[in-house]
């Protein structure tokens, strides 16, 4: 017989995710975050990020429940990590980091960051040319591809994080935590482990086509 | 209970001094041994850590480091960590960066493995001091680049409600406040205060409802102008000022609202003549000089911060014995106009008294330390582009009325000025 130990800790926090119509408040437990850290270690290992390398994450505070496990996952895997806001003004910071230090990966690049580089009159090739792995969100992915770069899909798929392990390959969620379905071209998520907030075919902001139950290709040029 | 940690927060001055000396005794040899810039600076001054046997020895003999010294080291030696890194590069887990208000952000390597994580223990004392309690929900509105500010809330045993630091999205702040009823808020700036006020108006929210659950709000970055302060006062929630202490520690107001406590078991602070090396008197304006007592990854030793503060070591009526400071401004932030020193804080009330410029976004344009005429670059809000001549006249009149000197005024959209800084503040003095 297996005893169940109740988690008496307060919530890890209340973050947000997008469901295609709005950003939804998202209560998250510590147990979920801890499980996600394990998944993040695997994801980063799958990308080939190894101990001693660096990863720069571009994120927003409301996305902390998506990103925090990834940051700690980088650390647990022996990589160093840095943070920049995924906003146009913080493009300056992204540029500063990749100029001063060598980063194996810059992940979470969105259109706002690219807009910031446009304002700074910095070409994307100039900024990201020496970075092996650029994890780009829908919208940014297409813009980077258009200038000849080879980004990896990085997608906040509702409450789940989906990332490709090859440039141009499908984005994949943690198979131990999530299952995906597609309805009218929109990706939906179902949680497969106990969570503070259960998800059952919950719509996301992401349109795309499923490869299998845990991976998909986002639809280019249509991401809301 | 008044204190989160009564013993730590109410130590006698003698105990604090003894603790600081003990921690210096560990820190100085470590920094001297491992930090190239500390080693070089101390060797050049002909001082060795073994020469420091008392706090008096330290304040009389230890050499200073300042921002320029760090910048030169960083550039001349192509060392991104400015000679401060005291642990093997492989032990660094995290490389964050400064806000970059006055230039390009600088790197801040950290070792979360050795320090147990990203959050200082003293921050729990601060949250308690302001009236928050474990189990509360605390709204965290902040950017991410400085690291996980929400970690201090979690460490305290409270639940962070996470909201982007986005002035264009404060309707969400109102919605989250009404849904989750937080008791604390970290953090406000002038920009966010105005944005929340506008969101309440646009979204039809009654600020009394939005803020009814809050017991404490923290303001960070630069001080609020009178206009923003007036808005906050209308929300009916105590506001606590918060600032950094020379890139070494942090300081928060206590319920007395008369100065910001910093924890002296974490940071050794001196307040010195900005142009010399002698301490200034109690509550007199001086330059904050900080020494790290705990951070062994990149310890700053006798760092001349350039921050002008007033400081007192007189125990506070709140019962806490740790010193307090009052931020005044930045060294060199002012300009001398016909022999008279003018600081941004002197100009501020006039700017925000003009409705179109109520966000208080402006810069003193300094072409030289001494100038014949005050030059200002002033931000204006949306909807007044067709009457900029009148707005300029109003700003000139308001400044002339306050300072008895008519300035030259260049008007620019608020958004242009906001682009110049990190989200919570802008450089207040700028070259042409």
Interface residues (C-beta under 8 A of the other chain):
Chain A: X10 X11 X12 X13 X14 X15 X16 X23 X25 X52 X54 X59 X60 X61 X62 X64 X65 X68 X71 X75 X80 X81 X82 X83 X84 X85 X87 X89 X90 X92 X93 X96 X97 X100 X101 X119
Chain B: X80 X90 X92 X93 X94 X95 X96 X97 X100 X104 X105 X107 X112 X113 X134 X135 X137 X140 X141 X142 X143 X144 X145 X146 X147 X148 X150 X153 X154 X157 X158 X159 X160 X161 X162 X163 X164 X165 X166 X172 X176 X179 X180 X418 X419 X422 X423
